[in-house]
Amino acid sequence: MPHKTSKRHRLLAGLAILIIVIVIGTGFALSGLADFDLEGRTTRLVEFDDHGNRLSGTLILPDGAAADTAPIVLLIHGDGPQDRFSNDGYLPLINSLLDGGIGVYSWDKAGVGDSTGNWLDQSMNDRANEAMAAFAALRNLDGNENRKIGFLGFSQAGWVIPDIANRLPDAAFHILIGAAVNWQRQGTYYMRTRLEALGTRPDEIAMRIETAHNMDDRIFGPDSTYQDYLAIPHDQEVMAQDRYEFVKRNIGSDATGSLATIKSPLLALWGEDDLNVDPAHNAAIYRKLALPNNPLNRVITLPDATHGLLRAGLFNYQLADQMPDIVKLAFIAMGRHAYAPGAMDHIITWIRQVTQTPSPAQ
């Protein structure tokens, strides 16, 4: 994640303050705060078992009569120890979907919140198996036998959802936001953008990337151990052993083979200003391999949008905890308006189209 210069921080803080003043003045602040509240929504605790873990999540359905027939989106987290609402960061997205007549189910990752286990013990295939178990749990609820249920995932879900799509023909649709394709290439892009933001010279960036590639072969090879990793010099924080094992287990992940054989409807979106994965390169892969497989498929790159499809002018950080407090406050004040223009409309309209769900206004 790039460290921003003090000038950049001052600019963003000024913009954030200006936006907060504007949204308060126009009444958007109240709607923004409401986007972080599920009070009055129809919610249900849904738990399921997978490989000895007990996973706990919440199903939220739209208001009114739409609740009985609404399609349901299962949220697939990206990297990190995320709870069901991603520390409430998902709530504007969830409320947007609910207002669009679409239900949402999300669960705490293994070992997070009320779920048992440890998500760092998982491979990408394990994550796909867990998501399929969540799908089965929803399908088995009374009244859900014929309901349209699909998946929406972020970033690391780029290695999870293509696997699911090839093994679960009953899923109605698949949506990916900021999807990664190749683990090592994604890591290189992430490192390059971080170093560029620090003002590192291009020749030094090239040297450090080559060194990192050589080091990956040495410390994450099949015969490498955590002790081998600890023995090398470190210029960043040392990984805990479970994180090291997670990386070693998944470093060879690549979705290209799965993308070519997906038949069910697929929507893939990237922000043009993504700092975590290469949006142009990955979108080109999806257009070549997945777009021709179904006439409903869409591949979209949104201008002025971040890795998570937020407005890049305010919210473009590789990690959420890099945001200054004033920018976090702007996100809370803006709610769903923090997303890049058109982002939510693309998702909601497409889900309605593929599931043949009428607008709640109809």
N, C-alpha and C positions, 0 to 999 in steps of 0.2 A: 504494500500500500504506500503510495507516495506521501512523503512528508511535504507539506506545502510551505512556501516561503511566508515570512511574516507579512509581506505586502499582500500576498494572496489571501491570508487569513483576515487581514483588515478589510479587504474588499468584500469577502464573503460575509463577514460580520455586518458590514454596512448594508449589504444587500438584504441580509436576513432581517435586520431591524426594519428596513424600509418595507419589506414584504409583510412583516407582522403588523406594522402600522396600517398598511393598505387593507389587509384582510380583516383587521378589527374594524376599520372604518367602513367596510362594505358588508360586514356581517358574515364573511366567510369563516372567521375565527370560530364562531359558534358551531358551524357545520363541521369544521375541521376537528374540533374537540369531540363532537358527536361521533366522528368516524373511528374514534378509539374506544367506543362504548358499545357493549353488546346487551345492555340492559333493555329488556322488553323483547329481545329476540327469542325464538324457540330453540332451545339448546338441549342436548342430550349427551350424557356421558356414554362413550362407547369404548370398551376395552377388548383387546384380543391377545392371543398368545402366538409367539413365533420363536421357535428354537430355544425354548426354555425361558424366554423373556415375556413379561407381562407388560404390554404397551397400552398406555392410557391416552385417550383423545376426546375431543369434543366435536359433535355434529351440530351444525347450526343450519336451520332451514329458513327460507324466506317467509315473510308474513302472509297471512291470509290463506286463501284457497290454493295458491301456488305451491304451498308446502307439500301437498300430497303427491304432486307429479313433477316437481322441480328436478332437473338434473343435479347431480352432486359432483363437486370437484374434490378430489383428494390432493392435499398439498404435500409435495415432496421437498424436504429441506435441502439446502445446499450444505456446505461444510460447516463444522463447528457444533458445539453443544447446544442445540436449539430446542426450546420448549415449543409447545403446540402453536403458540401465537408469535414465536420469534421475539420474545421480550416486548410484545404488543406491536411490533413493527408490521405484522401482517394485517392488523385490524382495518386500516383503510381499504386494503384490497378486499378483505372479507366482506366488509359492509357494502362495497361497490358491487360485488357479485350478488350479495343478498338482494340489494335493491334492483338488480337486473333479473331477479327471479331464479337465481342459481344457488343451491345449497353448497356448503363447504364442510369438509371433515379434515381435521389436522390432529396429529398426535405428537406427544413428547418423544424425542429421540431416546433410544435405549440408554438408561442411566441418567436421564435428565427429567426434572419434574417428578411426575408420579410413575414413570416407566422404569422398569428394572433392566439390568444388564449394563453394557458399555458399548456405545456406538463405535468407539475406536477399535473394537474387536471385529468389525464387519468389513467384508469385501463389498464391492459394488453389486455383485451378485446376491450377497446376503441382504443388502438394502432393497434390491428388487423383490426378493422373496418376502421380506417384511411388508412391503407395500402391497403385494398380492394378497397377503394374509389380511391386511386392513380392508382391501376390496371385498374379500370373502365375508368379513364380519359385517360390512354394510349391506351386502347383497342378502345376507341371512336375516336381516331385520324385517319384521312384519311390514308388508306393504311395499317392500323394495325389490320384489322378485323381477319386475319388469322395468325398474327405474333406470334411466340413463346415467351411468357412472363413469367418470374419466379421471385423468390425472393432470395436475399442473405442478411443474417442478422448476427449481432454480439452480443454475450454475452446475454444481456437482451432479444434479439430477440428470444431466446430459449423458451420464454413464448408467443411469438407473432406468429411466423411462424407455429408451430404445429397447432395452432388454425385456421390460414388461410388455411392450407393444408386440413383440414377437412371440410371447408366451401366453398372452391373455387376450384371446380374440373377443371375449365378452366385454372388454372395456370399450366405451363409446367414443372416446377421443383422448388425445394427448396434447398437452401444451408445455412448451419449454421456454423459459426466460433466461437469457444469458448463458445458454448451454455450452459447456466445454465439450470438446470432441476427443482430443488426445492429451493425456495427462502431462506428459513431459513438454509438449509444445505449449500448453497452457501455462505451465510453470515458467517457461522461458519468456513468454509475453508479459506475464505478471512481473517478473524480475526486471525486464527491460523498461517497462513503464515506470516502475518504482525508481530505478536508477536515473532515468531521464528527468523525472521530477526533482531529483536531488541535484541536477546539473552536472552529472557525471559525463566525462568526455566520451564520444562514440567509440574510440579505440579501447578505452578502459572497459566500457560496457561489453564489447565483443570479447575481450580477454576474460572478464569475470563470468560471462555466460559459458564460454568454452571450459573454463575451470570447473564450473558447476556441473556441466554435463559429464566431465571426466570423473568428478567426485561422486555423482549419482551412480555411475557404473561400479565404483569401488565400494560404496557404503550401502547400496540397496540391492546388490546382486544376490543371487540365490544362496550363496554361501556366506554372505556378510552377516555380522551380528551387531547388536547395539554397542558392544564394547569397541568394535571397529569404528563406529560412528563417533563415540566419545573421544577416541584417540586422535581425531583430526582437529586442526585449529578451527575455531568458530568466530565469525564476526557478527553473528546474530544470536538470539536466544537459543539455548540448547533445547532440543525436543525431549520431552519425557519419553520413557520407553514405549508406552502404549501408542503415543503419536508416531514414533519412529516405526513401530510395527504396522500401523495403519498405512503409512506412506509406502513402506516396503511391499505390503500386500497389494496395493492398488496402483503403483507407479506405472505399470504396463497397460493401464486402462485406455481403451480406444473404441469409440462408438461407430467407426465407419462401416464395419461389417454389418452391424445391426441395422443401421440406417437404410441400407440398400434393400432390406427385405420387409420393412414396415408397410403394412397394407391399410391399417385403420387410420382415420383422420388425424392429421398432425398439424399443429400451429407452432411455429418457432419464431421467437422474437429476440432481437438484440438491440441495445442502444448503440448508436454510432460512436458515442464517447466512452464506451466500456473500457475501464482500466484493468479489468481482471482477465478477460478472455478476448481474443482477437475477433471482433464482430464481422469484419469483412471476410476473413479467411473461413470462419466457421459457417457463416451464412452461405458462402459459395459451396461448401461441402453439402449442406442440406439441400440447396437448390439442385445440385447435380444428382445426389443419391436418393433423396426422399421425396422431393417435390413431384416427380412424375408418377409416383406410386398410387395416388388417389386424387381425383379431381377436386376434393375439398381441401387438400393440403395448401398451406400458406407459409411463406418464409418472408419475414418483414424485418427491416432494419429501420429503427425510428431515429430521426434527427433529434439533437439536443436531449439525449437520453443516456442514463448511466447503465451500469451492469444490472441493476434492479429496475430499470425503466423510470427512474425518477428524473426530474429536471436537472440536466447536467450543470447548468449555470450556478446552481446552489448546492447540489448534493453529490458531487462526483468525488467520492473517496473509495479506496479499495476496501476498506473495512469501516463498519459503522462506528466503531469506537474511536476512529480518527476524526470524526466530525466535532468541531468546536460546539460547546454547549448552545451557543446562540443559533447555530444551524439546526441542531436537534430541536430547539424550540420552534424554529420556523417550520420544521416537518410536522410537529404536533399542531401548530396553528393552521397549517394548510390542509392536513389530512389527505384525502384523495386528490386534492388539487396539487399536491407535491409531485404527482406522476406527470411524465411528459405528455403533452397534448396528444390525444388519440389512443394512448396506451390501453386504458381500461375499455374504451369503446371497441377496439380491435378484438379484445379477448371476449367480452360479453356478447357482441354481435356474432362472432364466429361460433361460440358455444350454442347459441340459440339456433343458428343455421344448421349445424351438424346434428343437433338433437331434435330439430323441428319444434322448438319451444317458443311460443308466442311471447311478445313483450308483455310485462306485467300491466302495461297501460291498455292492452288490447282486450 
